Amino acid sequence: MEVDYLIVGQGIAGTMLSYYLLQQGSTVIVIDQYNPFSASQIASGVINPITGRRFVRTWMIETLMPFAAFTYKCLEKELNISILQQAQLLDFHTTPQMHLAFSNRLPNETEYLSIPDDTNQWNSYFNYPFGVGEIHPVWLVNLQRLLQTWRNKLRELQVLIEANFHAHNLQLFSNGIQYEQVSAKAIIFCNGTQAADLPYFQKLPFASNKGEALLLNIPELPRQNIYKKGISLVPWQDDLWWAGSSYEWSYENTLPTEVFRQKTLQQLQQWLQLPFKIKAHVAAERPATLERRPFAGMHPYYPHIGIFNGLGTKGCSLAPFFAKAFSEHLKNGQPLLPEVSIHRFHKILRP
Ligand SMILES: Cc1cc2nc3c(=O)[nH]c(=O)nc-3n(C[C@H](O)[C@H](O)[C@H](O)COP(=O)(O)OP(=O)(O)OC[C@H]3O[C@@H](n4cnc5c(N)ncnc54)[C@H](O)[C@@H]3O)c2cc1C
């Protein structure tokens, strides 16, 4: 089998890159070992333009959010599925200081922040003594449905290999690569946190962290909003609610922990006034980076090996824009943004 690109991994990074490469007429093979506990499979799927304790805009959100919405809408049409929902995020302040921080930011951020008309309307669902603010618009992506449907499409096109990739079977040549039966102009690693184990990329400043979530039944809670008070409650697939998350930088394994379950239960009991049931508890590693910027591009010293990774906490908004940019870079050499191009690490990547 001879193709332009062999892509390793079909999380949101591999999905978006294969989508845009196919769109521009390149040929691809995707190799992915399905993992129900990959970051993309357990993510809540939120694109939130505002972040942190000071309610500031996230990096490049004015460009990334509209482009992401556009891409997910194109995929909805092409795959005949519904995966994108616009929502508002109700931010129930955790302390009087957070209430003040929101109020201070409000006059300068009228595009995304507001105070709901009736701040008492959630009194019967939640306890929120320090008030509530609204972030709008926020997008909600059904990543699991997207990944599953895209996987089926790749199967139909007969370009999916459902297996584990083994780096020791990769052969490099002056004009491309060979992996088992596949020869390609280049191989691109979209394999999430596993990329940090590859000899070509292990020197990149990855800073993977672990996140957990409880999946809940809360039948009486209106599903058009995302609710947040320290933790977030996000309307998720199969009528479930996604409650999370944590950011752990030191952990023995990537399994769900009793500590998270107890802490989250306690938070929910203090905040939520409705009956709920825990249906599942999930955990995964986020492929985050020290500088909080993605890694994209071809290896400076192995020109047939590339990477699209480091999407951290923001795969839903970063993947569409930078997958498109990477596909154009591959096709016609259009430069990648210096902040995401792995050429910024050319010194440490020297073999
Ligand atoms: C708890 C939690 C909540 C999150 N919530 C959000 C959110 O609301 N919004 C948001 O934008 N982001 C969120 N994220 C972050 C988001 O999940 C990530 O940014 C994104 O999923 C990373 O995608 P990826 O494709 O790079 O990696 P992954 O999703 O890890 O995908 C990698 C793929 O490669 C495959 N693979 C790896 N190694 C091999 C191999 N050797 N052979 C074959 N296949 C292989 C894996 O099986 C997997 O399918 C969240 C993450 C977590 C953990």
The ligand as an ORCA input file, in Angstrom:
! r2SCAN-3c Opt
* xyz 0 1
  C     -10.736     14.677     31.902
  C     -10.455     15.428     30.646
  C     -11.336     16.422     30.236
  C     -11.095     17.150     29.071
  N     -12.009     18.082     28.661
  C     -11.764     18.803     27.539
  C     -12.701     19.754     27.070
  O     -13.784     19.926     27.634
  N     -12.402     20.478     25.956
  C     -11.227     20.300     25.277
  O     -11.003     20.992     24.283
  N     -10.326     19.379     25.692
  C     -10.567     18.631     26.800
  N      -9.656     17.731     27.231
  C      -8.378     17.636     26.509
  C      -8.536     16.784     25.253
  O      -9.077     15.574     25.632
  C      -7.189     16.609     24.575
  O      -6.633     17.864     24.248
  C      -7.322     15.826     23.276
  O      -8.238     14.787     23.403
  C      -6.002     15.257     22.831
  O      -6.230     14.560     21.645
  P      -5.121     13.725     20.909
  O      -5.737     13.205     19.662
  O      -3.870     14.513     20.816
  O      -4.766     12.513     21.897
  P      -5.626     11.250     22.345
  O      -7.032     11.586     22.550
  O      -4.882     10.637     23.474
  O      -5.567     10.284     21.091
  C      -4.439      9.494     20.787
  C      -4.891      8.277     19.988
  O      -3.733      7.554     19.587
  C      -3.905      6.185     19.857
  N      -2.593      5.611     20.064
  C      -1.635      5.979     20.955
  N      -0.553      5.187     20.823
  C      -0.831      4.316     19.838
  C      -0.104      3.224     19.230
  N       1.146      2.891     19.612
  N      -0.699      2.510     18.258
  C      -1.953      2.809     17.834
  N      -2.692      3.830     18.367
  C      -2.124      4.561     19.358
  C      -4.764      6.181     21.127
  O      -5.398      4.936     21.317
  C      -5.738      7.312     20.809
  O      -6.811      6.824     20.036
  C      -9.904     16.934     28.343
  C      -9.029     15.923     28.753
  C      -9.306     15.170     29.882
  C      -8.365     14.065     30.281
*
